[in-house]
């Protein structure tokens, strides 16, 4: 695999995350939208998705409840704004730990496939520079990177003998 996550700032409000996966984009899209797959990869090491609800339609909601090794709980949730399978998913997301109005973020996931390799780009636009910077300083990059490493394992397509 050998692929790594790139995290950059864009303007004052956005974080752009990019990572490639050795898998077709339909499979990567499914891994973001099917609870049985999300449970297998979402979150950093030492974190378990103990609740995963996905109501996949524009206006539908998703909610993940994660439990960390030390017993700390985190709840993430959102409302789908746009769904274009298998290339785009947009949702308004909230982390229950953040202040209500500034905690909302618009997340746009784009999947582009080329030769069986899917490049995932997620642009997250926060309500303020302060919140965006706090997210970057929280260790989010490490946690997302660990989750994406597990996602790569979930979507890995086995190479058939003799195939090149």
Secondary structure, DSSP 8 states (H G I E B T S, - for coil): -----EEEEETTTEEEEEEEESS-HHHHHHHHH-HHHHHHH-S-TTEEEEEEEE--STT-EEEEEEEETTS-EEEEEEEEEEEETTTEEEEEEEETTS-HHHHEEEEEEEEEEETTEEEEEEEEEES-HHHHHHHHHTTHHHHHHHHHHHHHHHH-----TT--
